[in-house]
Structures are given as C-alpha cells and as structure tokens.
Amino acid sequence: MQVSEFQQLIERIYLSRDSQRGLAGTHMWFCEEVGELTRALRRNNKAELEGEFADVFAWLATLASMSGVSLEHAIEQKYAKGCPRCRATPCSCP
C-alpha cells in the first residue's frame, strides 16, 4: 500500500469523526498513541510494536488530512533527495 492510499483509507474510516473532535483533540489522541508506542518499544514485543506503529501512523495520517497535507507529497518533497540538510544518503551531517 502506498502512503497516499493509506492516508485515503484513514480518511474514509476516521476523518469525519476526527474532524468533529478537532485538531487539538485529535492531536492529544496522537500523543497518547506515541506514549503507547514508547511502552511497546520498552517491552520489545514485535506483534505489539507492529500494532502501535500502525496506530501512530494512522493518527499521523488523520492529522495530516485534517491539516490539508498529503503525507506522500510532504515526504517526497523533504526526503526524496536524501538528508534534507546535507542531501547525502546515508546522512553525512556531523
């Protein structure tokens, strides 16, 4: 699945409800999911990690959609040529 396809899927599933909650409220849910990912990283359970990474990405996608941002476009613009600072791959920044 492409990033744009995922973002569109999340829009179909959640955008209406998330938009009613508002950007600030949705951002708080996103932060809560990041906390759950942090706990999963400490436990190092692959199945749990996969679920939490997916949840964080889904909340990030809905925040981007609510803000009128295409994640795929943003990623391409910032990272397609390597590190945004030094343009190297891998990064050669000091």
N, C-alpha and C positions, 0 to 999 in steps of 0.2 A: 504494500500500500504506500502510495506517495504521501508526502506531508500534506499537500493540498487536499487529497482525498480524505485523509484523516480529519483535517480541520472541518471539511464539509460534513462529514459524518457526525462529528461532535455538535456542529450547528443544528443538524436535523434532530438530534436526540435531546440537546440541552439548552440551546440558545434562548428559546422563549422564556423558560423558567429562570435561567441565569440573568437575562436582561431585566426581568421583573425584580430580581434581588438587587440589581445594580452593580456597578463596577467595584465599589468599595466592599460590599458584602461578598461578592464573588472572589475578590482578592483575598479576603480573610479565609475563605474555604481553601483557596490555593495554598496559602501559607500553612494551613493545618495539614494538608496533604504532604507538603515538603517536610513537615515535622514527622509524619508517619514514615516517609522515605528514610529520614535520618535514623529512626529507630530500627527500620528494616536493615539498613546498612550495618548497624552495630551487631545485629543478630546474624547477618550474612547467610540468610536463607534464600536460595535462588528463586523459589516459587513466590515467596513473599516480596522479594525485590522486584520481580517482573511485574507483579500487580501494582506495586507502589510507583514504579517508574511510569507505568501506563497511566495511572491516576494523575500523577503530576503533569504528564504531557497533555492529558485531556483537559485539565483545568487551565493550563497554559494556552491551549488552543482556544478555549472559550473566551479567555481574557483577550486574546488577540482579536478574535472575531468581534467581540463587543467594542473593541477599540478601532475597528476598521482596518486591521493589519492582516495581510496574508503572511503567515509564517514562512511558507515556501519562498516567497519573494524576498522577505527580510533576510532569510538565511543565505539565499543566493547572492544578494547584494553585499552582505557583510563578509561571508566566508568562502565564496567560490574561488577566490584568488589566493587562498591560504590565510595565514595570520593577518588580521586587519591592520596590524601595526607594521610588521616587517615584510609581509607578503610571502614569507617562506613557508614551505611545508616539508618537514615539520618546522614549527616556530623556532626561530633563532634569536629571539629577543633575549637580552641579557637577564 
